[in-house]
Amino acid sequence: MNEFEHYLIKKKIDPIKFKRDEGPLYLIFENTYLEIHPKSFTAQKLFLLNKIRRKYLLTDDLNFEKNQ
């Protein structure tokens, strides 16, 4: 699991569903995340992250990490 996926899990976003359903947006976010500080990324994308979290809510992050 990469750094961006860990970030999404921390934000309670299911990275697998997000990547599967919105691949191009996922790649844009991942590239941006890797170029800037995580706090800057959160500040820049806060509105979009909240929208994505509602759509791809990670319901049980403990089971998710065990299955990876």
PQR file of N, CA, C, O and H, with PARSE charges and radii, in Angstrom:
ATOM      1  N   MET A   1       0.852  -1.171   0.000 -0.4000 1.5000
ATOM      2  CA  MET A   1       0.000   0.000   0.000 -0.0000 2.0000
ATOM      3  C   MET A   1       0.901   1.238   0.000  0.5500 1.7000
ATOM      4  O   MET A   1       1.858   1.325   0.769 -0.5500 1.4000
ATOM      5  N   ASN A   2       0.579   2.184  -0.870 -0.4000 1.5000
ATOM      6  CA  ASN A   2       1.436   3.362  -0.968 -0.0000 2.0000
ATOM      7  C   ASN A   2       1.011   4.468  -0.002  0.5500 1.7000
ATOM      8  O   ASN A   2       0.010   4.356   0.705 -0.5500 1.4000
ATOM      9  H   ASN A   2      -0.199   2.114  -1.494  0.4000 1.0000
ATOM     10  N   GLU A   3       1.796   5.524   0.005 -0.4000 1.5000
ATOM     11  CA  GLU A   3       1.592   6.630   0.936 -0.0000 2.0000
ATOM     12  C   GLU A   3       0.236   7.316   0.732  0.5500 1.7000
ATOM     13  O   GLU A   3      -0.432   7.677   1.701 -0.5500 1.4000
ATOM     14  H   GLU A   3       2.610   5.615  -0.569  0.4000 1.0000
ATOM     15  N   PHE A   4      -0.161   7.491  -0.521 -0.4000 1.5000
ATOM     16  CA  PHE A   4      -1.438   8.144  -0.805 -0.0000 2.0000
ATOM     17  C   PHE A   4      -2.610   7.289  -0.331  0.5500 1.7000
ATOM     18  O   PHE A   4      -3.588   7.825   0.191 -0.5500 1.4000
ATOM     19  H   PHE A   4       0.382   7.198  -1.308  0.4000 1.0000
ATOM     20  N   GLU A   5      -2.529   5.980  -0.501 -0.4000 1.5000
ATOM     21  CA  GLU A   5      -3.595   5.094  -0.024 -0.0000 2.0000
ATOM     22  C   GLU A   5      -3.716   5.164   1.496  0.5500 1.7000
ATOM     23  O   GLU A   5      -4.827   5.147   2.025 -0.5500 1.4000
ATOM     24  H   GLU A   5      -1.735   5.545  -0.925  0.4000 1.0000
ATOM     25  N   HIS A   6      -2.600   5.242   2.197 -0.4000 1.5000
ATOM     26  CA  HIS A   6      -2.638   5.398   3.655 -0.0000 2.0000
ATOM     27  C   HIS A   6      -3.309   6.722   4.038  0.5500 1.7000
ATOM     28  O   HIS A   6      -4.076   6.786   4.999 -0.5500 1.4000
ATOM     29  H   HIS A   6      -1.697   5.255   1.767  0.4000 1.0000
ATOM     30  N   TYR A   7      -3.011   7.760   3.282 -0.4000 1.5000
ATOM     31  CA  TYR A   7      -3.632   9.058   3.524 -0.0000 2.0000
ATOM     32  C   TYR A   7      -5.151   8.962   3.366  0.5500 1.7000
ATOM     33  O   TYR A   7      -5.899   9.466   4.204 -0.5500 1.4000
ATOM     34  H   TYR A   7      -2.388   7.707   2.502  0.4000 1.0000
ATOM     35  N   LEU A   8      -5.605   8.312   2.284 -0.4000 1.5000
ATOM     36  CA  LEU A   8      -7.047   8.172   2.054 -0.0000 2.0000
ATOM     37  C   LEU A   8      -7.714   7.383   3.175  0.5500 1.7000
ATOM     38  O   LEU A   8      -8.806   7.737   3.618 -0.5500 1.4000
ATOM     39  H   LEU A   8      -4.998   7.904   1.603  0.4000 1.0000
ATOM     40  N   ILE A   9      -7.068   6.323   3.634 -0.4000 1.5000
ATOM     41  CA  ILE A   9      -7.617   5.530   4.736 -0.0000 2.0000
ATOM     42  C   ILE A   9      -7.722   6.387   5.994  0.5500 1.7000
ATOM     43  O   ILE A   9      -8.714   6.319   6.720 -0.5500 1.4000
ATOM     44  H   ILE A   9      -6.180   6.036   3.274  0.4000 1.0000
ATOM     45  N   LYS A  10      -6.697   7.190   6.244 -0.4000 1.5000
ATOM     46  CA  LYS A  10      -6.713   8.092   7.402 -0.0000 2.0000
ATOM     47  C   LYS A  10      -7.881   9.075   7.313  0.5500 1.7000
ATOM     48  O   LYS A  10      -8.451   9.476   8.327 -0.5500 1.4000
ATOM     49  H   LYS A  10      -5.891   7.245   5.654  0.4000 1.0000
ATOM     50  N   LYS A  11      -8.224   9.452   6.085 -0.4000 1.5000
ATOM     51  CA  LYS A  11      -9.347  10.369   5.858 -0.0000 2.0000
ATOM     52  C   LYS A  11     -10.676   9.629   5.704  0.5500 1.7000
ATOM     53  O   LYS A  11     -11.691  10.237   5.363 -0.5500 1.4000
ATOM     54  H   LYS A  11      -7.760   9.127   5.261  0.4000 1.0000
ATOM     55  N   LYS A  12     -10.671   8.326   5.952 -0.4000 1.5000
ATOM     56  CA  LYS A  12     -11.858   7.470   5.890 -0.0000 2.0000
ATOM     57  C   LYS A  12     -12.457   7.393   4.480  0.5500 1.7000
ATOM     58  O   LYS A  12     -13.676   7.379   4.303 -0.5500 1.4000
ATOM     59  H   LYS A  12      -9.847   7.832   6.229  0.4000 1.0000
ATOM     60  N   ILE A  13     -11.565   7.345   3.487 -0.4000 1.5000
ATOM     61  CA  ILE A  13     -11.961   7.181   2.086 -0.0000 2.0000
ATOM     62  C   ILE A  13     -11.447   5.828   1.620  0.5500 1.7000
ATOM     63  O   ILE A  13     -10.280   5.496   1.832 -0.5500 1.4000
ATOM     64  H   ILE A  13     -10.575   7.356   3.631  0.4000 1.0000
ATOM     65  N   ASP A  14     -12.308   5.052   0.991 -0.4000 1.5000
ATOM     66  CA  ASP A  14     -11.918   3.734   0.482 -0.0000 2.0000
ATOM     67  C   ASP A  14     -11.110   3.922  -0.807  0.5500 1.7000
ATOM     68  O   ASP A  14     -11.678   4.274  -1.840 -0.5500 1.4000
ATOM     69  H   ASP A  14     -13.255   5.321   0.819  0.4000 1.0000
ATOM     70  N   PRO A  15      -9.787   3.690  -0.760 -0.5600 1.5000
ATOM     71  CA  PRO A  15      -8.965   3.938  -1.947  0.2800 2.0000
ATOM     72  C   PRO A  15      -9.268   3.004  -3.114  0.5500 1.7000
ATOM     73  O   PRO A  15      -9.126   3.404  -4.269 -0.5500 1.4000
ATOM     74  N   ILE A  16      -9.675   1.786  -2.841 -0.4000 1.5000
ATOM     75  CA  ILE A  16      -9.954   0.833  -3.919 -0.0000 2.0000
ATOM     76  C   ILE A  16     -11.176   1.269  -4.720  0.5500 1.7000
ATOM     77  O   ILE A  16     -11.138   1.300  -5.950 -0.5500 1.4000
ATOM     78  H   ILE A  16      -9.790   1.461  -1.903  0.4000 1.0000
ATOM     79  N   LYS A  17     -12.258   1.604  -4.022 -0.4000 1.5000
ATOM     80  CA  LYS A  17     -13.475   2.051  -4.716 -0.0000 2.0000
ATOM     81  C   LYS A  17     -13.246   3.380  -5.436  0.5500 1.7000
ATOM     82  O   LYS A  17     -13.708   3.576  -6.560 -0.5500 1.4000
ATOM     83  H   LYS A  17     -12.288   1.579  -3.023  0.4000 1.0000
ATOM     84  N   PHE A  18     -12.535   4.281  -4.780 -0.4000 1.5000
ATOM     85  CA  PHE A  18     -12.251   5.583  -5.383 -0.0000 2.0000
ATOM     86  C   PHE A  18     -11.439   5.412  -6.668  0.5500 1.7000
ATOM     87  O   PHE A  18     -11.763   6.020  -7.689 -0.5500 1.4000
ATOM     88  H   PHE A  18     -12.160   4.121  -3.866  0.4000 1.0000
ATOM     89  N   LYS A  19     -10.400   4.598  -6.626 -0.4000 1.5000
ATOM     90  CA  LYS A  19      -9.548   4.371  -7.804 -0.0000 2.0000
ATOM     91  C   LYS A  19     -10.322   3.661  -8.914  0.5500 1.7000
ATOM     92  O   LYS A  19     -10.172   3.990 -10.091 -0.5500 1.4000
ATOM     93  H   LYS A  19     -10.137   4.104  -5.797  0.4000 1.0000
ATOM     94  N   ARG A  20     -11.146   2.690  -8.533 -0.4000 1.5000
ATOM     95  CA  ARG A  20     -11.918   1.928  -9.518 -0.0000 2.0000
ATOM     96  C   ARG A  20     -12.944   2.808 -10.236  0.5500 1.7000
ATOM     97  O   ARG A  20     -13.078   2.744 -11.459 -0.5500 1.4000
ATOM     98  H   ARG A  20     -11.268   2.423  -7.577  0.4000 1.0000
ATOM     99  N   ASP A  21     -13.660   3.621  -9.477 -0.4000 1.5000
ATOM    100  CA  ASP A  21     -14.759   4.403 -10.051 -0.0000 2.0000
ATOM    101  C   ASP A  21     -14.321   5.723 -10.682  0.5500 1.7000
ATOM    102  O   ASP A  21     -14.948   6.200 -11.628 -0.5500 1.4000
ATOM    103  H   ASP A  21     -13.551   3.673  -8.484  0.4000 1.0000
ATOM    104  N   GLU A  22     -13.250   6.310 -10.162 -0.4000 1.5000
ATOM    105  CA  GLU A  22     -12.818   7.624 -10.653 -0.0000 2.0000
ATOM    106  C   GLU A  22     -11.308   7.632 -10.861  0.5500 1.7000
ATOM    107  O   GLU A  22     -10.595   8.455 -10.286 -0.5500 1.4000
ATOM    108  H   GLU A  22     -12.741   5.923  -9.393  0.4000 1.0000
ATOM    109  N   GLY A  23     -10.832   6.708 -11.687 -0.4000 1.5000
ATOM    110  CA  GLY A  23      -9.405   6.527 -11.928 -0.0000 2.0000
ATOM    111  C   GLY A  23      -8.642   7.788 -12.309  0.5500 1.7000
ATOM    112  O   GLY A  23      -7.605   8.070 -11.708 -0.5500 1.4000
ATOM    113  H   GLY A  23     -11.411   6.040 -12.154  0.4000 1.0000
ATOM    114  N   PRO A  24      -9.124   8.567 -13.300 -0.5600 1.5000
ATOM    115  CA  PRO A  24      -8.382   9.777 -13.682  0.2800 2.0000
ATOM    116  C   PRO A  24      -8.256  10.785 -12.530  0.5500 1.7000
ATOM    117  O   PRO A  24      -7.188  11.362 -12.328 -0.5500 1.4000
ATOM    118  N   LEU A  25      -9.334  10.996 -11.783 -0.4000 1.5000
ATOM    119  CA  LEU A  25      -9.287  11.912 -10.641 -0.0000 2.0000
ATOM    120  C   LEU A  25      -8.359  11.371  -9.563  0.5500 1.7000
ATOM    121  O   LEU A  25      -7.606  12.129  -8.951 -0.5500 1.4000
ATOM    122  H   LEU A  25     -10.202  10.528 -11.947  0.4000 1.0000
ATOM    123  N   TYR A  26      -8.408  10.070  -9.329 -0.4000 1.5000
ATOM    124  CA  TYR A  26      -7.521   9.428  -8.357 -0.0000 2.0000
ATOM    125  C   TYR A  26      -6.061   9.697  -8.722  0.5500 1.7000
ATOM    126  O   TYR A  26      -5.261  10.056  -7.859 -0.5500 1.4000
ATOM    127  H   TYR A  26      -9.019   9.453  -9.825  0.4000 1.0000
ATOM    128  N   LEU A  27      -5.716   9.524  -9.993 -0.4000 1.5000
ATOM    129  CA  LEU A  27      -4.330   9.732 -10.426 -0.0000 2.0000
ATOM    130  C   LEU A  27      -3.901  11.191 -10.282  0.5500 1.7000
ATOM    131  O   LEU A  27      -2.768  11.470  -9.893 -0.5500 1.4000
ATOM    132  H   LEU A  27      -6.366   9.232 -10.694  0.4000 1.0000
ATOM    133  N   ILE A  28      -4.794  12.109 -10.592 -0.4000 1.5000
ATOM    134  CA  ILE A  28      -4.490  13.535 -10.415 -0.0000 2.0000
ATOM    135  C   ILE A  28      -4.233  13.826  -8.941  0.5500 1.7000
ATOM    136  O   ILE A  28      -3.256  14.490  -8.595 -0.5500 1.4000
ATOM    137  H   ILE A  28      -5.715  11.882 -10.908  0.4000 1.0000
ATOM    138  N   PHE A  29      -5.109  13.329  -8.077 -0.4000 1.5000
ATOM    139  CA  PHE A  29      -4.943  13.538  -6.640 -0.0000 2.0000
ATOM    140  C   PHE A  29      -3.649  12.905  -6.140  0.5500 1.7000
ATOM    141  O   PHE A  29      -2.916  13.518  -5.365 -0.5500 1.4000
ATOM    142  H   PHE A  29      -5.902  12.789  -8.357  0.4000 1.0000
ATOM    143  N   GLU A  30      -3.369  11.688  -6.578 -0.4000 1.5000
ATOM    144  CA  GLU A  30      -2.164  10.989  -6.130 -0.0000 2.0000
ATOM    145  C   GLU A  30      -0.905  11.753  -6.542  0.5500 1.7000
ATOM    146  O   GLU A  30       0.007  11.928  -5.734 -0.5500 1.4000
ATOM    147  H   GLU A  30      -3.964  11.190  -7.208  0.4000 1.0000
ATOM    148  N   ASN A  31      -0.854  12.205  -7.784 -0.4000 1.5000
ATOM    149  CA  ASN A  31       0.313  12.956  -8.253 -0.0000 2.0000
ATOM    150  C   ASN A  31       0.478  14.259  -7.485  0.5500 1.7000
ATOM    151  O   ASN A  31       1.592  14.617  -7.104 -0.5500 1.4000
ATOM    152  H   ASN A  31      -1.595  12.064  -8.440  0.4000 1.0000
ATOM    153  N   THR A  32      -0.613  14.965  -7.257 -0.4000 1.5000
ATOM    154  CA  THR A  32      -0.562  16.210  -6.495 -0.0000 2.0000
ATOM    155  C   THR A  32      -0.113  15.942  -5.067  0.5500 1.7000
ATOM    156  O   THR A  32       0.717  16.674  -4.528 -0.5500 1.4000
ATOM    157  H   THR A  32      -1.518  14.674  -7.566  0.4000 1.0000
ATOM    158  N   TYR A  33      -0.654  14.900  -4.455 -0.4000 1.5000
ATOM    159  CA  TYR A  33      -0.296  14.544  -3.076 -0.0000 2.0000
ATOM    160  C   TYR A  33       1.202  14.278  -2.951  0.5500 1.7000
ATOM    161  O   TYR A  33       1.829  14.692  -1.976 -0.5500 1.4000
ATOM    162  H   TYR A  33      -1.328  14.306  -4.893  0.4000 1.0000
ATOM    163  N   LEU A  34       1.768  13.596  -3.926 -0.4000 1.5000
ATOM    164  CA  LEU A  34       3.186  13.244  -3.870 -0.0000 2.0000
ATOM    165  C   LEU A  34       4.098  14.447  -4.121  0.5500 1.7000
ATOM    166  O   LEU A  34       5.284  14.399  -3.794 -0.5500 1.4000
ATOM    167  H   LEU A  34       1.259  13.260  -4.718  0.4000 1.0000
ATOM    168  N   GLU A  35       3.559  15.519  -4.696 -0.4000 1.5000
ATOM    169  CA  GLU A  35       4.363  16.705  -4.997 -0.0000 2.0000
ATOM    170  C   GLU A  35       4.364  17.741  -3.878  0.5500 1.7000
ATOM    171  O   GLU A  35       5.291  18.545  -3.787 -0.5500 1.4000
ATOM    172  H   GLU A  35       2.595  15.558  -4.962  0.4000 1.0000
ATOM    173  N   ILE A  36       3.344  17.734  -3.030 -0.4000 1.5000
ATOM    174  CA  ILE A  36       3.246  18.766  -1.990 -0.0000 2.0000
ATOM    175  C   ILE A  36       3.092  18.118  -0.615  0.5500 1.7000
ATOM    176  O   ILE A  36       2.912  16.905  -0.504 -0.5500 1.4000
ATOM    177  H   ILE A  36       2.591  17.080  -3.105  0.4000 1.0000
ATOM    178  N   HIS A  37       3.164  18.930   0.408 -0.4000 1.5000
ATOM    179  CA  HIS A  37       3.013  18.458   1.784 -0.0000 2.0000
ATOM    180  C   HIS A  37       1.568  18.001   2.012  0.5500 1.7000
ATOM    181  O   HIS A  37       0.638  18.618   1.493 -0.5500 1.4000
ATOM    182  H   HIS A  37       3.310  19.915   0.317  0.4000 1.0000
ATOM    183  N   PRO A  38       1.376  16.922   2.786 -0.5600 1.5000
ATOM    184  CA  PRO A  38       0.007  16.427   3.035  0.2800 2.0000
ATOM    185  C   PRO A  38      -0.951  17.487   3.587  0.5500 1.7000
ATOM    186  O   PRO A  38      -2.129  17.497   3.232 -0.5500 1.4000
ATOM    187  N   LYS A  39      -0.456  18.374   4.447 -0.4000 1.5000
ATOM    188  CA  LYS A  39      -1.336  19.415   4.996 -0.0000 2.0000
ATOM    189  C   LYS A  39      -1.753  20.404   3.908  0.5500 1.7000
ATOM    190  O   LYS A  39      -2.888  20.880   3.901 -0.5500 1.4000
ATOM    191  H   LYS A  39       0.501  18.366   4.736  0.4000 1.0000
ATOM    192  N   SER A  40      -0.846  20.709   3.000 -0.4000 1.5000
ATOM    193  CA  SER A  40      -1.184  21.593   1.879 -0.0000 2.0000
ATOM    194  C   SER A  40      -2.197  20.920   0.958  0.5500 1.7000
ATOM    195  O   SER A  40      -3.124  21.563   0.467 -0.5500 1.4000
ATOM    196  H   SER A  40       0.076  20.322   3.006  0.4000 1.0000
ATOM    197  N   PHE A  41      -2.014  19.633   0.730 -0.4000 1.5000
ATOM    198  CA  PHE A  41      -2.953  18.884  -0.104 -0.0000 2.0000
ATOM    199  C   PHE A  41      -4.345  18.926   0.516  0.5500 1.7000
ATOM    200  O   PHE A  41      -5.333  19.177  -0.175 -0.5500 1.4000
ATOM    201  H   PHE A  41      -1.260  19.110   1.128  0.4000 1.0000
ATOM    202  N   THR A  42      -4.417  18.678   1.819 -0.4000 1.5000
ATOM    203  CA  THR A  42      -5.706  18.696   2.515 -0.0000 2.0000
ATOM    204  C   THR A  42      -6.354  20.073   2.415  0.5500 1.7000
ATOM    205  O   THR A  42      -7.554  20.183   2.164 -0.5500 1.4000
ATOM    206  H   THR A  42      -3.615  18.474   2.380  0.4000 1.0000
ATOM    207  N   ALA A  43      -5.561  21.117   2.610 -0.4000 1.5000
ATOM    208  CA  ALA A  43      -6.101  22.474   2.540 -0.0000 2.0000
ATOM    209  C   ALA A  43      -6.620  22.794   1.139  0.5500 1.7000
ATOM    210  O   ALA A  43      -7.668  23.423   0.991 -0.5500 1.4000
ATOM    211  H   ALA A  43      -4.586  21.028   2.813  0.4000 1.0000
ATOM    212  N   GLN A  44      -5.888  22.362   0.116 -0.4000 1.5000
ATOM    213  CA  GLN A  44      -6.286  22.652  -1.263 -0.0000 2.0000
ATOM    214  C   GLN A  44      -7.511  21.860  -1.701  0.5500 1.7000
ATOM    215  O   GLN A  44      -8.333  22.361  -2.469 -0.5500 1.4000
ATOM    216  H   GLN A  44      -5.037  21.851   0.237  0.4000 1.0000
ATOM    217  N   LYS A  45      -7.636  20.637  -1.223 -0.4000 1.5000
ATOM    218  CA  LYS A  45      -8.669  19.725  -1.723 -0.0000 2.0000
ATOM    219  C   LYS A  45      -9.768  19.425  -0.697  0.5500 1.7000
ATOM    220  O   LYS A  45     -10.541  18.485  -0.881 -0.5500 1.4000
ATOM    221  H   LYS A  45      -6.969  20.230  -0.599  0.4000 1.0000
ATOM    222  N   LEU A  46      -9.843  20.203   0.365 -0.4000 1.5000
ATOM    223  CA  LEU A  46     -10.761  19.889   1.464 -0.0000 2.0000
ATOM    224  C   LEU A  46     -12.200  19.692   0.997  0.5500 1.7000
ATOM    225  O   LEU A  46     -12.834  18.700   1.357 -0.5500 1.4000
ATOM    226  H   LEU A  46      -9.215  20.967   0.515  0.4000 1.0000
ATOM    227  N   PHE A  47     -12.714  20.611   0.211 -0.4000 1.5000
ATOM    228  CA  PHE A  47     -14.094  20.503  -0.263 -0.0000 2.0000
ATOM    229  C   PHE A  47     -14.285  19.223  -1.078  0.5500 1.7000
ATOM    230  O   PHE A  47     -15.267  18.503  -0.895 -0.5500 1.4000
ATOM    231  H   PHE A  47     -12.198  21.416  -0.081  0.4000 1.0000
ATOM    232  N   LEU A  48     -13.341  18.948  -1.975 -0.4000 1.5000
ATOM    233  CA  LEU A  48     -13.441  17.748  -2.812 -0.0000 2.0000
ATOM    234  C   LEU A  48     -13.268  16.476  -1.992  0.5500 1.7000
ATOM    235  O   LEU A  48     -13.938  15.477  -2.251 -0.5500 1.4000
ATOM    236  H   LEU A  48     -12.543  19.533  -2.124  0.4000 1.0000
ATOM    237  N   LEU A  49     -12.377  16.502  -1.006 -0.4000 1.5000
ATOM    238  CA  LEU A  49     -12.177  15.325  -0.154 -0.0000 2.0000
ATOM    239  C   LEU A  49     -13.446  14.989   0.623  0.5500 1.7000
ATOM    240  O   LEU A  49     -13.792  13.817   0.771 -0.5500 1.4000
ATOM    241  H   LEU A  49     -11.832  17.314  -0.795  0.4000 1.0000
ATOM    242  N   ASN A  50     -14.135  16.006   1.115 -0.4000 1.5000
ATOM    243  CA  ASN A  50     -15.381  15.756   1.843 -0.0000 2.0000
ATOM    244  C   ASN A  50     -16.433  15.134   0.929  0.5500 1.7000
ATOM    245  O   ASN A  50     -17.160  14.227   1.334 -0.5500 1.4000
ATOM    246  H   ASN A  50     -13.853  16.958   0.995  0.4000 1.0000
ATOM    247  N   LYS A  51     -16.507  15.622  -0.291 -0.4000 1.5000
ATOM    248  CA  LYS A  51     -17.450  15.077  -1.272 -0.0000 2.0000
ATOM    249  C   LYS A  51     -17.099  13.621  -1.606  0.5500 1.7000
ATOM    250  O   LYS A  51     -17.982  12.768  -1.691 -0.5500 1.4000
ATOM    251  H   LYS A  51     -15.917  16.359  -0.620  0.4000 1.0000
ATOM    252  N   ILE A  52     -15.820  13.350  -1.791 -0.4000 1.5000
ATOM    253  CA  ILE A  52     -15.360  11.992  -2.103 -0.0000 2.0000
ATOM    254  C   ILE A  52     -15.575  11.068  -0.909  0.5500 1.7000
ATOM    255  O   ILE A  52     -15.945   9.908  -1.087 -0.5500 1.4000
ATOM    256  H   ILE A  52     -15.103  14.044  -1.722  0.4000 1.0000
ATOM    257  N   ARG A  53     -15.348  11.566   0.305 -0.4000 1.5000
ATOM    258  CA  ARG A  53     -15.549  10.746   1.507 -0.0000 2.0000
ATOM    259  C   ARG A  53     -17.001  10.292   1.621  0.5500 1.7000
ATOM    260  O   ARG A  53     -17.273   9.143   1.971 -0.5500 1.4000
ATOM    261  H   ARG A  53     -15.048  12.509   0.450  0.4000 1.0000
ATOM    262  N   ARG A  54     -17.926  11.191   1.326 -0.4000 1.5000
ATOM    263  CA  ARG A  54     -19.344  10.815   1.384 -0.0000 2.0000
ATOM    264  C   ARG A  54     -19.677   9.742   0.353  0.5500 1.7000
ATOM    265  O   ARG A  54     -20.529   8.885   0.592 -0.5500 1.4000
ATOM    266  H   ARG A  54     -17.705  12.124   1.042  0.4000 1.0000
ATOM    267  N   LYS A  55     -19.009   9.791  -0.785 -0.4000 1.5000
ATOM    268  CA  LYS A  55     -19.274   8.840  -1.863 -0.0000 2.0000
ATOM    269  C   LYS A  55     -18.568   7.503  -1.644  0.5500 1.7000
ATOM    270  O   LYS A  55     -19.121   6.454  -1.972 -0.5500 1.4000
ATOM    271  H   LYS A  55     -18.317  10.486  -0.979  0.4000 1.0000
ATOM    272  N   TYR A  56     -17.354   7.528  -1.093 -0.4000 1.5000
ATOM    273  CA  TYR A  56     -16.532   6.317  -0.929 -0.0000 2.0000
ATOM    274  C   TYR A  56     -16.120   6.130   0.530  0.5500 1.7000
ATOM    275  O   TYR A  56     -14.946   5.905   0.825 -0.5500 1.4000
ATOM    276  H   TYR A  56     -16.904   8.381  -0.826  0.4000 1.0000
ATOM    277  N   LEU A  57     -17.071   6.223   1.423 -0.4000 1.5000
ATOM    278  CA  LEU A  57     -16.797   6.110   2.851 -0.0000 2.0000
ATOM    279  C   LEU A  57     -16.198   4.750   3.187  0.5500 1.7000
ATOM    280  O   LEU A  57     -16.725   3.708   2.798 -0.5500 1.4000
ATOM    281  H   LEU A  57     -18.024   6.406   1.183  0.4000 1.0000
ATOM    282  N   LEU A  58     -15.098   4.782   3.911 -0.4000 1.5000
ATOM    283  CA  LEU A  58     -14.448   3.561   4.377 -0.0000 2.0000
ATOM    284  C   LEU A  58     -15.142   3.160   5.672  0.5500 1.7000
ATOM    285  O   LEU A  58     -14.995   3.829   6.695 -0.5500 1.4000
ATOM    286  H   LEU A  58     -14.670   5.628   4.227  0.4000 1.0000
ATOM    287  N   THR A  59     -15.893   2.076   5.626 -0.4000 1.5000
ATOM    288  CA  THR A  59     -16.724   1.705   6.767 -0.0000 2.0000
ATOM    289  C   THR A  59     -15.955   0.995   7.868  0.5500 1.7000
ATOM    290  O   THR A  59     -16.232   1.214   9.047 -0.5500 1.4000
ATOM    291  H   THR A  59     -16.013   1.533   4.795  0.4000 1.0000
ATOM    292  N   ASP A  60     -14.999   0.154   7.514 -0.4000 1.5000
ATOM    293  CA  ASP A  60     -14.259  -0.594   8.534 -0.0000 2.0000
ATOM    294  C   ASP A  60     -12.790  -0.652   8.142  0.5500 1.7000
ATOM    295  O   ASP A  60     -12.352  -1.592   7.479 -0.5500 1.4000
ATOM    296  H   ASP A  60     -14.774  -0.024   6.556  0.4000 1.0000
ATOM    297  N   ASP A  61     -12.024   0.372   8.561 -0.4000 1.5000
ATOM    298  CA  ASP A  61     -10.636   0.456   8.122 -0.0000 2.0000
ATOM    299  C   ASP A  61      -9.756  -0.643   8.708  0.5500 1.7000
ATOM    300  O   ASP A  61      -8.716  -0.948   8.126 -0.5500 1.4000
ATOM    301  H   ASP A  61     -12.380   1.136   9.099  0.4000 1.0000
ATOM    302  N   LEU A  62     -10.124  -1.248   9.830 -0.4000 1.5000
ATOM    303  CA  LEU A  62      -9.316  -2.335  10.384 -0.0000 2.0000
ATOM    304  C   LEU A  62      -9.382  -3.560   9.486  0.5500 1.7000
ATOM    305  O   LEU A  62      -8.348  -4.157   9.184 -0.5500 1.4000
ATOM    306  H   LEU A  62     -10.970  -1.001  10.304  0.4000 1.0000
ATOM    307  N   ASN A  63     -10.565  -3.941   9.060 -0.4000 1.5000
ATOM    308  CA  ASN A  63     -10.703  -5.073   8.150 -0.0000 2.0000
ATOM    309  C   ASN A  63     -10.070  -4.769   6.803  0.5500 1.7000
ATOM    310  O   ASN A  63      -9.509  -5.660   6.166 -0.5500 1.4000
ATOM    311  H   ASN A  63     -11.404  -3.456   9.305  0.4000 1.0000
ATOM    312  N   PHE A  64     -10.155  -3.531   6.366 -0.4000 1.5000
ATOM    313  CA  PHE A  64      -9.571  -3.145   5.092 -0.0000 2.0000
ATOM    314  C   PHE A  64      -8.059  -3.384   5.109  0.5500 1.7000
ATOM    315  O   PHE A  64      -7.513  -3.972   4.175 -0.5500 1.4000
ATOM    316  H   PHE A  64     -10.612  -2.807   6.884  0.4000 1.0000
ATOM    317  N   GLU A  65      -7.386  -2.932   6.164 -0.4000 1.5000
ATOM    318  CA  GLU A  65      -5.939  -3.082   6.242 -0.0000 2.0000
ATOM    319  C   GLU A  65      -5.533  -4.545   6.377  0.5500 1.7000
ATOM    320  O   GLU A  65      -4.485  -4.934   5.863 -0.5500 1.4000
ATOM    321  H   GLU A  65      -7.829  -2.454   6.923  0.4000 1.0000
ATOM    322  N   LYS A  66      -6.325  -5.354   7.045 -0.4000 1.5000
ATOM    323  CA  LYS A  66      -6.015  -6.775   7.192 -0.0000 2.0000
ATOM    324  C   LYS A  66      -6.094  -7.497   5.855  0.5500 1.7000
ATOM    325  O   LYS A  66      -5.334  -8.432   5.603 -0.5500 1.4000
ATOM    326  H   LYS A  66      -7.177  -5.037   7.463  0.4000 1.0000
ATOM    327  N   ASN A  67      -7.017  -7.063   4.995 -0.4000 1.5000
ATOM    328  CA  ASN A  67      -7.214  -7.722   3.705 -0.0000 2.0000
ATOM    329  C   ASN A  67      -6.175  -7.321   2.667  0.5500 1.7000
ATOM    330  O   ASN A  67      -6.105  -7.932   1.601 -0.5500 1.4000
ATOM    331  H   ASN A  67      -7.635  -6.303   5.199  0.4000 1.0000
ATOM    332  N   GLN A  68      -5.386  -6.329   2.951 -0.4000 1.5000
ATOM    333  CA  GLN A  68      -4.392  -5.857   1.972 -0.0000 2.0000
ATOM    334  C   GLN A  68      -3.107  -6.625   2.075  0.5500 1.7000
ATOM    335  O   GLN A  68      -2.167  -6.359   1.327 -0.5500 1.4000
ATOM    336  H   GLN A  68      -5.443  -5.832   3.817  0.4000 1.0000
TER
END
